[in-house]
Amino acid sequence: MDQMEITIYAKRGCPHCRRAKRFLRRRGYAFEALDMTDNGGLHAWLACFTSRETVPYFFIDHRPVGGFRIIQALDRSGDLDRLVRGKV
């Protein structure tokens, strides 16, 4: 499957992060998960760059997309697949 790069910022033990990764796997998307659990610098960068301090947070093709609710809404509308395939 040709797709844009998906990066998910997550923390160990976070139930929302586990659900988000399972969601992506079930849809067949390849992704990189960056663990911020013990990385205060990465967490600070994400908070500064996105104005959000919560995880999971998704980037597609190095562009900030949002949290899990945004990804779910994009999936329901069909826009997630178009975005991941670079057709948006």
Number of C-alpha atoms within 10 A of each C-alpha: 7 9 17 19 17 19 19 24 21 24 21 11 9 13 11 16 22 14 13 23 19 12 15 15 12 9 10 10 17 16 18 12 17 15 16 18 14 10 11 10 10 15 21 14 12 19 14 11 11 12 10 14 14 13 21 25 25 23 18 20 16 11 11 15 17 17 20 20 13 14 18 15 12 16 15 11 9 11 16 19 17 14 17 17 16 14 11 9
